[in-house]
Amino acid sequence: MITVCQEHMKDGLNLLNVPHVEEITQQYLEHRCIFCNKLAKFELFYVKPMKISLSR
């Protein structure tokens, strides 16, 4: 997963091949753009990690 600001969305899309795009929620507000270190607005990823419960 990479995080990008609005200005670097196109660069991020060019970096990953057919990524998924999701707007960053408040939970992830501390993430920074990998290109300019500004606060990121979007996360780009191939596959969202699955949440696995270890308790049965």
Secondary structure, DSSP 4 states (H G I P E B T S, - for coil): -EEE-GGGHHHHHHHSSS-EEEEPPGGGTT-B-TTT-SBP-EEEESSPPPP-----
